Amino acid sequence: MDVDTGANAPAVAPATPLLSIRGAEKGFPGVQALSDVDLDLGYGEVLALVGENGAGKSTLMKLLSGIYAPDAGEFVLEGKPFRPESPKHAQELGISIIHQELNLMPDLTVAQNIFIGREPRRFGVLSDRKLRRNTQELLDRLELRLRPDAIVGDLSVARQQMVEIAKALSYNARVLIMDEPTAALNEAEVETLFTLIRRFVTPQTGVIYISHRMQELAQIADAVTVLRDGANAGDRVMAETNDREIISLMVGRTISVEQRPQPADPGKALLSVKNLSTTHLLRDVSFEARAGEILGFAGLMGAGRTELARAIIGADPISGGTVEIHGTVEKVTSPALAARRGIGYLSEDRKKLGVLVDRDVRENIALPSLPSFLKGPIVDVKRMDQVARDYIIALRIKTPSTTQEVRNLSGGNQQKVGIAKWLERDCDILIFDEPTRGIDVGAKEEIYGLLNRLAGQGKAIIVISSDLPEVLRVSHRIAVMCEGRLTAVIPNDEATQENLMEYATHTTTEVIS
C-alpha cells in the first residue's frame, strides 16, 4: 500500500474539495432514492455521512464506487469530472469502499482475499510466497494480528471486517468510503480502526464515514453531512454541533438519547438457565428471564453472549446444565424445537441466519408461522400479504411492496423483517442478538418502544448488544459476561457504562442481584 505520508504534501490543503457532488439523482422502480443531493469532501478530512435507513447514504456511495450509474448529477474528483463505470474503474480512479455487508470469499485465505485479481506472479506463475510476504507486510503496517494463510470463513465477524479494511487500504486510494465499519467491532477494535483511518488521512486523501453510532462521530469525523428521505438535510462542522442536533436533522424531530426504561414489575421466570456450559466457552452460566422485563446482555466481543443464545435454542450442544421453560426442564436440540417451545431468536448475522435474502418480504415474515397461514394444503397468500403490510407499517419497513426480495432492502430494513417474523410467531421468550445493528437512530427508538410493548404484554425479552448506551437504554436488568462466564446481573438504576465495562473485563463474579 503506497500512501503519501505527507512529507511532500503542501502546507495548506487546496481550496477546492477533494471530492464534490452536485445534484445527484437516482431512482428505482417505485422509489426515488436520491433527489438533488450535494456533498463536499475536503482534502485531509473525515466526513461523516448520516441519515435514517432509506435516506440514500448507501445509494450515494454506490454511485461513487461505480456500482450504480446516476440518473443525473455532476461528480468532480481532484478538480476533474469523473463518472466511474464499474467498481474496478472507481478503484483505478482512487476510490475504495468498504460495504456494510462483508464482501469476502470465505473459502479463500486472508492473502487471497486482499489481493484477489492482483496476485504477484513470477514468470507468469502465481507466487504464493510473495503473496504471503506482501500480505504480511500490509498487516504489519496496519498492526493487524491476522495470519495471511488463515481461511476467512474461520474468522470471527470482527476479524473478517479487518480483512475488508486491509483489502480497501491495499489500493492507492485517494477517497476511502466506510459504510458502518464498526458494526461488528468491540471497543478495542474500534480504536484500532480509528488508528487506521488517522494513518490513512493525509493532505492528499479523505474518508467518507457512514455510521449510526453517534458517539463515534465526535471521535473520528471533522464534518458531517445529513441526508433525510434522499435529500440534503444539513451540513455541520463536527466541533460546532452535537448528537441532538444531528439526530434532529436526521429524523426531523427531537429524540432523547439518555432515556432509561421505566421500572418493571416482572412476573414469574419464563426462562431459567442453570449452570449451563459448553465444551469450548461457556462455564456455569445461570440466570432467569422474567415475564414483563427486558434482560440485557453486555460484554466484549467473544465474551460468549451469542454462544449462550445459540446454546439455549439448541443451535450449539451443551455439555452441562439445564434450560427450564415455564418451569419445566426442556432438552432443546434445535432452533425449530426452541420455536415450538416458545423461544424466538433473532441472529446477529441477519443475511446468513436471520432472513432469506432470495425470498420476498411477506414470505420471510410468515416462514416461522407458516402452518397458521395454511388453508388445508393451500397457503393463504392474501392473509400473508395483509400480515406483511401490517408489519411494514408498524416497523416502518421501507420497501416498494410486500413482494420485494429482501436482498433489495437496506441492511436496517432487512433487520426489521427479521424482527417481524418472530413477532408474528408470537413466542413468549424472545432473544434479540444485536437487534439494532445497522439501524438508524429514529428506527432504533421504534425498536426500543416495540421491545417495551412486548415486555408489557408479559413476554420475557433478552437483548444482546455490544452498544453499552443501548443496553442501558432498554434493559430493566443487565447481565454481563466475560470469557464465557456471567460476572454480574445488576438492576438498571445501579448500572453505568464504567461498571459494566469493569464487569466485562473481569472473570470473577462480584455482584448477582
NUDO-660981 format. One record per residue (C-alpha): residue in three letters; x, y, z. Coordinates in steps of 0.25 Angstrom, whole numbers, plus 5000, padded with zeros to 4 digits. Example, Ala and Ser with C-alpha at 12.3 -4.5 7.8 and 13.67 -1.06 7.14 Angstrom:
2
ALA504949825031 SER505549965029 
REM end
This chain:
513
MET500050005000 ASP500650134995 VAL500150245003 ASP500750385004 THR501150415018 GLY501050565016 ALA502550585015 ASN502450645001 ALA501050705004 PRO500650855002 ALA500650925015 VAL499150975012 ALA498150885006 PRO497550924993 ALA496351024994 THR495550934984 PRO494950804990 LEU495650664988 LEU494250614984 SER493050694980 ILE491650644977 ARG490550744971 GLY489150704968 ALA489250554969 GLU487950474965 LYS487650334966 GLY486350254965 PHE485850114965 PRO484450054961 GLY483550114972 VAL484650184979 GLN485350324977 ALA486650294985 LEU487350424983 SER486850564980 ASP487750674976 VAL488850634986 ASP490150714989 LEU491350674996 ASP492750724998 LEU493950645004 GLY495150735007 TYR496650695006 GLY497150625019 GLU495650615024 VAL494850515030 LEU493350545026 ALA492250475034 LEU491050435025 VAL489850405034 GLY488350385032 GLU487250295035 ASN487150155027 GLY486650185013 ALA487150335014 GLY488050305002 LYS489450285008 SER489850155003 THR489250184989 LEU490050314988 MET491350234992 LYS490950124981 LEU490950244971 LEU492350284975 SER492850144975 GLY492350104961 ILE491250004966 TYR490150094961 ALA490050194950 PRO489450334954 ASP488250384947 ALA488750524948 GLY489850604955 GLU491250654954 PHE492350584960 VAL493750644962 LEU495050574968 GLU496250654970 GLY495750764961 LYS495350674949 PRO494050624945 PHE493850474947 ARG492850364945 PRO493250224950 GLU492750114941 SER492950004950 PRO493549974964 LYS494949934957 HIS494850074950 ALA494550144962 GLN495750074969 GLU496650124957 LEU496150264959 GLY496550254974 ILE495250224981 SER495150104990 ILE493950054998 ILE493649965010 HIS492249925010 GLN491349895022 GLU491149755018 LEU492449675017 ASN492849645002 LEU493949535005 MET494149394999 PRO494049305011 ASP494849185005 LEU496049275002 THR497149315011 VAL497349455016 ALA498449485006 GLN497649434994 ASN496449524998 ILE497349645000 PHE498049634986 ILE496949554978 GLY497249594964 ARG498549664967 GLU499349534971 PRO500849554969 ARG501449464959 ARG502849414955 PHE503049374940 GLY501549374939 VAL501249274950 LEU500649324963 SER501649334974 ASP500949294987 ARG502249324995 LYS502249474990 LEU500749474992 ARG500849435007 ARG502049535009 ASN501349655003 THR500149625011 GLN500949615024 GLU501649745021 LEU500249805019 LEU499649745032 ASP500949785040 ARG500849925035 LEU499349935039 GLU499749865052 LEU498649755050 ARG498849625057 LEU498449535045 ARG499149415038 PRO499249435023 ASP498949285021 ALA497649285031 ILE496349235024 VAL495449355024 GLY494249275027 ASP494849225040 LEU495049365045 SER494049445054 VAL493249555048 ALA494149655054 ARG495349595048 GLN494649585035 GLN494349735036 MET495849755038 VAL496149675025 GLU495249765018 ILE495949895023 ALA497249835019 LYS496749805005 ALA496249945003 LEU497550015008 SER498349925000 TYR497950004988 ASN498650144986 ALA497250214989 ARG497050364990 VAL495650344995 LEU495250235005 ILE493750205007 MET493450135020 ASP491950085022 GLU491650045036 PRO493149995038 THR492949975053 ALA491649905054 ALA492349775058 LEU493549825065 ASN493749835080 GLU494349965087 ALA495849925085 GLU495549885071 VAL494850015068 GLU496050095073 THR496950005064 LEU496050045053 PHE496150195056 THR497650185057 LEU497650125043 ILE496750245038 ARG497650345044 ARG498850275038 PHE498150275024 VAL497750425024 THR498750525019 PRO498650655011 GLN498450574999 THR497350475004 GLY496050475010 VAL495050385017 ILE493450375016 TYR493050305028 ILE491650255029 SER491150215043 HIS489950215052 ARG490750215065 MET490650365069 GLN491850355080 GLU492750315069 LEU492650435060 ALA493250535070 GLN494450435071 ILE494750425057 ALA494050525048 ASP494350665044 ALA493050705038 VAL491650635036 THR490650635024 VAL489250595028 LEU488250525018 ARG486750515020 ASP485850445010 GLY486850444999 ALA487150595000 ASN488150685008 ALA487650715022 GLY488850795027 ASP490450815027 ARG491150835040 VAL492550855045 MET492750745056 ALA493350825066 GLU492150925065 THR491050825067 ASN490550715076 ASP489750585076 ARG488450645078 GLU488550745066 ILE489050635057 ILE487950545061 SER486850655060 LEU487350675045 MET487350525042 VAL485950505047 GLY485250635047 ARG484950625062 THR485650625075 ILE485950495081 SER486550465095 VAL487850395095 GLU487950385110 GLN486650325114 ARG486550195122 PRO485350095123 GLN484250115134 PRO484350015145 ALA483749885142 ASP482849795151 PRO483349665146 GLY482549535147 LYS483049395148 ALA484249335141 LEU483949285127 LEU485349245125 SER486349195135 VAL487749155131 LYS488549075142 ASN490049045141 LEU490049045126 SER491349005120 THR491848975106 THR493148895102 HIS493849015097 LEU493449145104 LEU492249155114 ARG492449125128 ASP491349105139 VAL490449215134 SER489249235142 PHE488149345140 GLU486649365139 ALA485849445129 ARG484449485135 ALA483149515129 GLY482949665127 GLU484449705127 ILE485649735117 LEU486949665121 GLY488149725114 PHE489449645112 ALA490649735111 GLY492149685109 LEU493249705100 MET493349625086 GLY493649475089 ALA493049485103 GLY492049375100 ARG490749455099 THR490349395085 GLU490949265089 LEU489949265101 ALA488749295092 ARG489149185082 ALA489249085093 ILE487949125099 ILE487249105085 GLY487948975082 ALA488849025071 ASP490048985079 PRO490148865088 ILE490348885103 SER491248805112 GLY490548835125 GLY489448905132 THR487948915129 VAL486949005122 GLU485549025128 ILE484449085120 HIS483149115128 GLY483749035140 THR484048915132 VAL485448855129 GLU485448845113 LYS486448775105 VAL486548875093 THR487348815082 SER486948905070 PRO486449055067 ALA485248995061 LEU484948915074 ALA485249045082 ALA484249125074 ARG483149015077 ARG483549025092 GLY483249175091 ILE484649235089 GLY484949325077 TYR486449365073 LEU486849485064 SER488249455060 GLU489349565059 ASP489749515045 ARG488449545038 LYS488849505024 LYS489349375028 LEU488349335039 GLY487349445040 VAL486649455027 LEU486549385014 VAL487049495004 ASP486549424992 ARG485149424997 ASP484149534998 VAL483749615010 ARG482449545013 GLU483049405011 ASN484149445021 ILE483149495031 ALA482249375030 LEU483249265030 PRO483349235045 SER481849235046 LEU481549165032 PRO480549065038 SER479649175042 PHE479549225028 LEU479049095022 LYS477649065018 GLY477748915017 PRO478948895007 ILE478849035001 VAL479549155006 ASP478649275009 VAL479449375001 LYS478449485003 ARG478549475019 MET480049465018 ASP480149595009 GLN479249665019 VAL480049625031 ALA481349675024 ARG480649805021 ASP480349825036 TYR481849805040 ILE482349895029 ILE481450005035 ALA481749965049 LEU483249955048 ARG483350065037 ILE484049965027 LYS484450035015 THR484049945003 PRO483249974990 SER482349854993 THR482249725001 THR482749644989 GLN484049714989 GLU485249624990 VAL485949645004 ARG487349654997 ASN486849784991 LEU486549855004 SER487549935012 GLY488249865023 GLY487449925034 ASN486149895027 GLN486649745026 GLN486749745041 LYS485349795043 VAL484849685034 GLY485649585043 ILE484949645055 ALA483549645049 LYS483649495046 TRP483849465061 LEU482749565065 GLU481749485056 ARG482249355062 ASP481749415076 CYS482749345085 ASP482749365100 ILE484249375101 LEU484949465090 ILE486449475089 PHE486949595081 ASP488449585077 GLU488949725073 PRO487549765069 THR487849905064 ARG489249875057 GLY489249955044 ILE487950025048 ASP487850175049 VAL487550265061 GLY486050285058 ALA485750135055 LYS486550095068 GLU485550175076 GLU484350105069 ILE485049975072 TYR485250015087 GLY483850045088 LEU483449915082 LEU484249835092 ASN483649915103 ARG482249885098 LEU482549735096 ALA483049735111 GLY481749805115 GLN481049685108 GLY481649595118 LYS482749535109 ALA484249515114 ILE485149595105 ILE486649575105 VAL487449675097 ILE488949645094 SER489649775090 SER491149825088 ASP490649965090 LEU490650005105 PRO489750125103 GLU488750035096 VAL488849935108 LEU488550045118 ARG487450105109 VAL486649975108 SER486949885120 HIS486249865133 ARG487349775138 ILE488749765131 ALA489549635131 VAL491049645128 MET491949535122 CYS493449515121 GLU494149405115 GLY492949305115 ARG492549345130 LEU491449425135 THR492149535144 ALA490949615148 VAL489449635148 ILE489049775153 PRO487849865152 ASN487849975142 ASP487850085153 GLU489150035158 ALA489850015145 THR490750115138 GLN491650095125 GLU492850095135 ASN492349985144 LEU491849905132 MET493249915126 GLU493849875139 TYR493049745140 ALA493249715125 THR494749715127 HIS494849625140 THR494449485140 THR494149475155 THR492649485159 GLU492549605168 VAL491049645168 ILE489849565166 SER488449625169 
REM end
